[in-house]
Amino acid sequence: MSRPSLTGRELEYVTEGISDGWISSQGPHVRRFERAFADYNGVAHGVACSSGTTALTLALRALGVGPGDEVIVPEFTMIASAWAVTYTGATPVFVDCGDDLNLDVARIEEKITPRTKVLMPVHIYGRRCDMDPIMRLAHEYNLFVVEDSAEAHGVRPVGDIACFSLYANKIITAGEGGICVTDDARLAGQMAHLRGMAFSDDHSFLHKKLAYNFRMTDMQAAVALAQTERLDDLLAARKEIERRYDEGLAGIDGITLMPPRDVLWMYDVRAERRDELRDHLAAEGIETRLFFKPMSRQPGYLDPSWPALNASRFAADGFYLPTYVGLSASDQEFITGKVREFYTA
């Protein structure tokens, strides 16, 4: 499905850290990565951490989210979005998706209650949510906005905090890792405090709040820094992959192309006889992945009404194709040819 592209200065920077002995979260590459990624996104502060999930958890905790609070979360998302809310003791409240798979902004307001504290839009597969009405609702109801940008490096943040994943299959990677970005110095300081076990300045082992060991190592940050330096080139290469898939899959009866993506994480499609098609592709060595299942179908959040959701309709026939920078034009011709072969057999 995905392979990282590590052809920049990744090895050079990791070697620097090892040679200097700075391999922990106190190493200089952590700060360099935080600064570079914040600058790229046009915000003041970056806070690196151990994963996209921990980034969301830090963001919610820094905003004071806890038991009794509610957070608006999309039905169609990876479960980490909801889990981060649950980790704080708050309750995720789910909103169904529209035809672009992002949460349907027209359905948000009916889910807002006096307990709602945060709106959490997720930029699914690299499609930017319609943020203008989301920000208007946040202003109207005095709510915070935490953007789950795990799959959307290159989508510029507008909320209070944006959270990115650096897992190995993401647009840029550190193998594992995440980062929060914000313009608010207090929030950045609080997230940095919480990720490092809330040590006091004198490191006296007196901890005044529940915190976490969510730190990023210098070796991970070294890779992430080199990836950030190449982000524009990686996005351009992915845009070309999207174009080739669009052309190669056009006009195939049985395949429904999805709306364009602002940045390409994974190339998603809908398919008749999807599971048979996936078996056909697997037999040719082509790996695929299913769409996310609705949050209301998950055992921990089960709602018997889940079959009626838009998110369920998309989950029933959607999947995505291999998507990574090293995917060649001939690779894509092979993949799209096998899709066409299945439907014309």
N, C-alpha and C positions, 0 to 999 in steps of 0.2 A: 504493500500500500504506500509506503513512504520510506525514503532514505535521506538522511541529513546530507547537506552539502557543506563540506568542511575544507574548502579549498582556499580560504583566506589566511589570516594570521593566527588561526586557532592554535596550531602547534607551537608557534613562536611565543604566544602569550602564556600558554600553559607551561612551557619550558622555563620562561622567566620566573614564574611563581615557584616552581620546584627548585630552580637554581638558587633563588633568594631565600628559600625556606618558608615563604609566606603561602601556605596552602589552606589555612583556616578562613573563617568569615572575617577575620581582621586584615586580610591581605589587601593590597592596593587595587587589585583588579575589580573588587566589589564596588568600590567608590567610583572607579573609572567607568564601569558599566552603568551604574545608576545615573551618573551624570550624562553619559552619551545617550542613553535611552530616553531620559527626560528631555534632553535637548531635541532629540529627533521628533518627539511628540509635542514639542512646544509648551511644555509645562515646567514648573519650577523644581519639582522634587521626584526622585525615584527611590523606591525601597525594595531592594532585592530580597527574595525569600526562597523557600525550598520547593514550591510548586505553585501551579495556578490555583489549586484548591486552598492552599494556605494563604495565598494572596487575597482571595475573597474573604477568608475568615478574619484576617488582619484588618481588612477594610471595614467589615461590619463591626468588629470589636472597637476599632478606633472611633467609629461613629456612635458608640454607646448602645449598640443593639444587644438586647438580652431577653430574658424570659418575660413574656407578656407582650412583646413587640411582634409585629408582622412585617414581612418583606414580600413584595410582589415579585414573582419569579415566573419565567415562561414555562408552559407545559412542555414545549419542544426544546429540550436542552440536554446536555450531559448531566448526569445526576449530581456531579460535584457542585453545581450551582445551588441546588436545594440543600445538599449536605452542609455546605458552609453556613447556611442559615440555621440548620438544626444544631450544628456544633455550638452556636452561641446561646442556645436555649430558646431562640425565637421560633416563630412559625412561618414556614413558606406558604404563600397564598398564590395559587397558580392561575395564569391567564393563557388562554388558548392562542394558537398561532394563526397568522394569515397565510396567504398563498405563497409568500416568500419564505416561509418557515419561521420568521421572526415573530415575536409576540404581537398580537393585534392591538394596536394602540387604542382603538375604539372601544376595547373591552376592559381597559385598565380601570377607568374611573369607578365602574360599578363594583370593583373589588376593594376599593379604598375604604377603610374604616378608621375610627379614632385611634386604633392601635397600630395603624400602618406607619412605618418609620422610613423605609427605603424602597425605592424602585430599582430593580435589577434587570435592565435590558441585556440580552445576550446577542452579540453579532454572529449569527449562526453561519458557519462555513465561510465566513468572510463577508457576509452581506450586512451592511450597516443598517441598524435599526433606524426607524424614523424618529430621530432624537428631538426635533423641535417640539412636537406635542408632548413628548415625555418630559422635557424640561419645563414646559408651561404647566403641566400638572404638578410637577415637583414644586414649582413656585406657588401655585394656587393653594396647595395643601401643606406647604412647609415641610416637604420631604427631602431626603437625601437621594442622590442617584449614584449607584455603583455600577459601572459598566463591566460586564463580563466579556472581556476582549481576548479570551484565551485563544480563539481561532482567527484573530483579526489584527495582527500586527500591520500597521500602516493605516488603520482607521483611526483618525485623530480623536482623542477623547474630549468630551464636553461636560461630563458629569463631575461630581465631587471627587471621585476616585475611579480610576480604570485599572483593571487587573488583567495581566497577561500570563499565559503559560509558556514555559520554555521546554516542554517535553520534547522527546526526540522527533516526533512527527509534526511539530508545529512549524510555522513559517520561518522563524529563527529558533534556535535551540541551545540549551546548555546540557543536554542529556536529560536532566531533570531540573526543575527550578521554576521560578515565577518572579514577577515584579509588579508592584503597585506604583502608579504615578498620580500626582496631585499637585495643585497649585497652593494648597494650604499647608503652611509650615508646621502648624500644630498637629494636623492629622499625620503628616509624614513623620514627625517626631514620635507620635504615639505608636504608629505602626512599627517603627524601628525599635522602640522600647519593648513592645509586646513580642516581637519575633526573637529577641535576645534574652528571654526569661525575666524581663523586667528587673535587671540588675540595677542597683543604685549606682550613682556616680563613683562612689568610693569602693564599689565591688565588695560590700561588706557581707553579702549573703543574707541580707534582710530584704525579702520580696513582699511588697505591699499589695500586689494584685496577682490574680491568676494570669499567667503568661505562657509562652511556648518556646520551644527550641525549633524555630522555623527558619534558621539562618541558611544562607547560601555560602558555599565554600569559594575560596579564591580561584580554584581550578575551574569550577563551573562558570564563574563570572568571567574568567579569561576567555572561555569559549563564547559566552554570550556577547562579550565586548566585540570580538572579531566578527561575530554574526551581525551585530548591529551596524558595524561599518559597511556591511555588504547589503543591507536591507533593501535599498532601492533597486539594486541589481537583481536580487532574489525575487522581488515583487514583479519586476518587468519580465523575468523569465517565466514566472507563474502565469502572468497575463497571456503570454504566448501559448502556454499549455492550454489555458481555457479556450483561446481562439481555435486551436487545432481540434479540441474535442467538439466544440460547437459545430465546426465544419464537418468533421468526420461522422457525427451522429445525426446530422440534419436529415430530415425526410425519412427516417426509419419508422415504419409503422410499428407501434408497440413501445416506443421510447418517447417520453415527454421531457423536453429540456426544461430546466429550472431558470428562474430569472437571473440576470447577470449578477456577478459578485463585485463588491467594491475592491476587495483583495481576494485572491484565490487561496483558500486553505485546502479544501477537498472539492473535487468536481462531483456534484450531486445530480442525480437524475431519478426519474420515476420510470418504472418498467412493468409492462404486462408480463405475467408469468415470471415474476422476478426471481423466485427461488430456483426455477429451472434454468434461467439465464445464468445465475450465479454458479450453478453446478457446471454448466457448459464452459464458462470462463475459467473456473477452477481447474477443470480438466486440461486446459491449455496453459496452466501456470499463471493465470491472472487472478490476483487476490482482490477481493472487494470487501466492503463493510456495509452493514445495515444502517439505516437512519436510527436516530435516537427514538426510544419508546417514550410515550408521555409520562410525565412525572406522576400523574394520577393512576397509572397502571403499575407503578413500582410498589412492591410489598410494603415499604415503610410509609407510603403516602396514599394507599389504595383508596380510590373512590369508585364505586360501582358504575358511575356514569361515564367512565373513561371511553367506552367504545363510540360514544357520540361526538367525541372531540375531532376537530380538524387535525390535530396532532396525530390521532390514531389513524386517520385516513392516509396521511403521508407516510407514517411508519409502516403501513401495510404493504406499500409497493415501492418505497424509496431505498436507494443504496448509493454508494459512491465508489468511484473508480480510482485506480492508482494515481497519485498526484504528488510529484516531487520534482525538484529542479533538474535532476539528472535524467528525467524521462525524455527520451529523444523523439523526434518526429516519426521515425520508423517504429519505435515502441508503440506510439499512439495509433499509428496506422494499423498495426497488428491488433491492438485492443479493439478499436472501432470496427475493424474488419470482422473480428470474431463476434461482436455484437450483431452486426448486419447478417452474418452467416446464420446465426441462431434464428432470426426472424424471417429469413428467406428460405430456410431449409424446408 
